[in-house]
Amino acid sequence: KKIETIATGVNVTGGVRLGGNNAVNELSDYEEGTWTLSFGGSGSNPTYNVLSNVGHYVKVGHLCTFYCRIQFNTWVDGTGSLQFKGLPFTSKNTANFYPGQILITYADGFEASTGDGVPYCGAIQPNSTMTYVTQSDSNATSIATDQVTTGYTNEWLISGHYYTES
């Protein structure tokens, strides 16, 4: 919801100022909504059947926090590194750091060859709505699309946050 719709009956032309009358303390954007996660591969995209895909986000200023629970089956491998696509907003275009991160806190459906198990993580790519999935151990190894279990109902819980351009 935008600030204008929260203040019922009040015409807000700028933003709400917190902690003084300085413009740097102005909250001019607040939004809540839903989004849909999709999978990709750095070489070719996998195909899969979505059973449930529920994503929610809250964006305050330039910071977006999100959560998703996805269930899917009939996975057919793509090629290359596994990607999560379709984040709610385009991430900040940065040169010196990744604008955010994801954390997979529950992943029923990665093959045993992927390593130690959850948590898995990913650095959100600059100027993008995508992230690669990596093993969150000292190797930070990318997960390949062929490491997702086939012929199985997979369920993953994903959360994260990142900075946006707008």
C-alpha positions in Angstrom: 0.0 0.0 0.0 1.4 3.4 -0.9 1.6 6.1 1.8 -1.2 8.0 0.2 -3.7 5.1 0.7 -2.7 4.5 4.4 -3.7 7.9 5.6 -7.4 7.7 4.9 -8.9 11.0 4.2 -5.6 12.8 4.3 -3.9 14.1 1.2 -0.2 13.2 1.5 1.8 15.0 -1.3 5.3 14.2 0.0 6.0 11.5 2.6 5.7 11.1 6.3 8.7 12.7 8.1 10.0 10.8 11.1 12.3 12.3 13.7 12.2 15.9 12.6 11.5 18.1 9.6 14.5 17.0 7.6 13.8 15.4 4.2 16.3 12.6 4.8 13.9 11.3 7.5 11.0 11.2 5.0 9.2 7.9 4.3 7.8 8.3 0.8 7.2 4.7 -0.2 5.6 1.8 1.6 4.1 -1.2 -0.2 3.0 -4.7 0.6 2.1 -7.3 -2.0 2.5 -10.8 -3.4 5.0 -12.2 -6.0 5.6 -15.4 -7.8 9.0 -17.2 -7.8 10.2 -18.9 -10.9 13.3 -21.1 -11.5 16.0 -20.7 -14.2 19.3 -22.1 -15.2 22.4 -20.1 -16.3 22.5 -22.3 -19.5 18.9 -23.3 -20.0 15.8 -23.2 -17.8 14.4 -26.2 -16.1 10.7 -27.2 -16.4 8.5 -28.1 -13.5 5.0 -28.3 -12.3 4.0 -25.8 -9.6 1.7 -27.1 -6.9 1.8 -24.0 -4.7 3.7 -20.7 -5.0 3.0 -18.2 -2.3 5.2 -15.1 -2.0 4.8 -12.0 0.1 6.9 -8.8 0.3 7.1 -5.5 2.2 8.9 -2.6 0.6 9.8 0.4 2.8 11.7 3.1 0.9 14.5 1.3 -1.1 14.5 -1.9 1.1 12.4 -4.9 0.1 11.9 -7.9 2.5 10.3 -11.0 1.1 9.2 -14.5 1.9 8.1 -17.4 -0.4 6.9 -21.0 0.1 7.0 -23.0 -3.1 6.0 -26.6 -3.8 6.6 -28.3 -7.1 7.1 -31.6 -8.8 8.0 -33.2 -12.2 11.3 -31.4 -12.3 13.1 -31.6 -15.7 16.7 -30.4 -15.4 17.9 -27.3 -17.2 21.6 -26.6 -17.5 24.0 -24.6 -15.5 23.6 -22.9 -12.1 20.2 -22.8 -10.4 18.6 -19.4 -10.4 15.6 -17.9 -8.5 13.8 -15.4 -10.7 11.0 -13.0 -10.4 11.8 -11.0 -7.3 9.2 -8.3 -6.7 11.5 -5.3 -7.8 14.6 -4.7 -9.7 17.6 -4.6 -7.3 19.9 -1.6 -6.9 22.6 -1.3 -9.6 25.7 -1.5 -7.5 29.3 -1.9 -8.5 31.0 -2.7 -5.2 28.6 -5.1 -3.4 25.6 -7.3 -3.9 22.4 -5.4 -3.1 20.9 -8.2 -1.0 20.6 -11.9 -0.2 18.3 -14.8 0.1 18.3 -17.7 2.6 16.6 -21.0 2.0 15.6 -22.2 5.5 13.9 -25.4 4.4 14.6 -27.3 1.2 13.0 -30.7 0.8 14.1 -31.9 -2.6 17.8 -31.3 -3.1 19.8 -34.4 -4.0 22.3 -35.7 -1.5 25.2 -34.7 -3.7 24.6 -31.0 -2.9 26.6 -31.1 0.3 25.7 -30.5 3.9 22.1 -29.5 3.5 20.3 -26.3 4.4 20.7 -23.5 4.8 21.3 -22.6 1.2 21.8 -18.9 0.2 22.3 -16.6 -2.6 23.5 -13.1 -3.4 21.0 -11.0 -5.3 22.5 -9.8 -8.6 22.8 -6.0 -9.2 20.2 -4.5 -11.4 18.2 -7.7 -11.5 15.3 -9.7 -10.2 17.4 -12.9 -10.0 19.8 -14.7 -7.7 21.9 -17.8 -8.0 21.5 -20.5 -5.3 24.7 -21.5 -3.4 25.6 -23.9 -0.6 26.2 -21.8 2.5 29.4 -23.5 3.6 33.0 -22.4 3.3 33.0 -23.4 -0.4 29.9 -21.3 -1.4 29.4 -23.8 -4.3 26.7 -22.9 -6.8 23.8 -25.4 -7.0 23.3 -26.8 -10.5 19.8 -27.3 -11.9 20.4 -31.1 -12.0 20.8 -31.2 -8.2 17.1 -30.8 -7.7 15.3 -34.1 -7.0 13.2 -35.4 -9.9 10.0 -37.5 -9.5 9.4 -36.0 -6.0 7.3 -33.3 -4.5 9.7 -30.6 -3.4 9.0 -27.9 -0.9 11.2 -24.9 -0.2 10.9 -21.9 2.2 12.8 -18.8 1.1 13.3 -15.4 2.6 15.5 -12.4 2.0 16.0 -8.7 1.6 17.6 -6.3 -0.8 17.9 -2.7 -1.9 16.0 -1.5 -4.9 16.5 1.3 -7.4 13.1 2.9 -6.7 
